[in-house]
Amino acid sequence: MEQRLVRLRDALSQLGADALITEKKENRFYLSGFTGSTGWVIVTEKEAFLVTDFRYIEQAQEQAPHFRVVNNERKPVEAIARVLKEAGVKRLAFESSVSFGTYQEWSKAFDGVELVPTSGLMEKLRMYKDPSELAIIREAVRIADEAYQHIQGYIKPGVREVDVALELEFFMRKRGAEAAAFDIIVASGVRGALPHGRASEKVIQAGEMVTLDFGAAYKGYNSDITRTLSVGEPDPKLKEIYDIVLRAQIAGVAALKPGVTGKEADAVTREIITAAGYGDAYGHSAGHGLGVEVHELPNLSTVSPFVLEPGMLVTMEPGIYISGLGGVRIEDDVLITADGHEVLTSSTKELLILPV
């Protein structure tokens, strides 16, 4: 945590601000380790404060030992103003995602403090995973991999998509996950053409492909895996599409290394799918960053300017979606290393055809 504060202070110095305030839960957790639902983190040149209410004082003191915990006594804006005055803050960086109402309130309450809007400052710091973060993420990935292995024995004709999603979440929770990382996607048959087809009441039928997109939330971090399998022998067209997506995904992963831009990594997958005649059926980006949020920087897309560097963690997930037929997506979690990359996801990517 201390090293994260050092990096933030360096960024604030470059910005010309002498403090940052954040209420966003992901950034609050990243900087302090505090998991309560309410709180404001204030980091100055020399100190770090966590302003919260009576419910969380003891928890905050335990989880954020490098922070001075301040009881807001049900008047958070006044408490924050006192902290800023005590610390001598003159230029306060804040996240531009705060509401206009909050900005107005702060402008009136923080006497003598210039509010400096920032966008993406914290998110860019979070792109680089340290060893403690990676240890947690590896466990989140392991839980998801085990869940995929387990669910293969559960999926069969007559089972509803929602029941598959529930079984996945229940299994992951039994293995230590706090929750599913996001609303689990289970898209079978023609619903496979929906890239974000959340589990429905639809009953899975023999001969259908099923796309599973899920992850484990574990100790504040997330994993994200997608696999597509078939319940019995699939439509030959879908089998063809599967092979194309698999080739694109493997090539996309192979391209991930320091110095490659997110745009270039995306292009590797897009060129293969387009050459096969399915460019118009691949409408989303190739991947995204992964950490305390399921979708964070850097992104891999047709417009991504980010240059990949060691310590970044991204997904690689090309797909093809054909209305009225179905779809295929395959996704891995990949760490950028000094000499290339490491695929954290271990689940097989070969097409599984489950017995019926």
Disulfide bonds with the S-S distance in Angstrom:
none
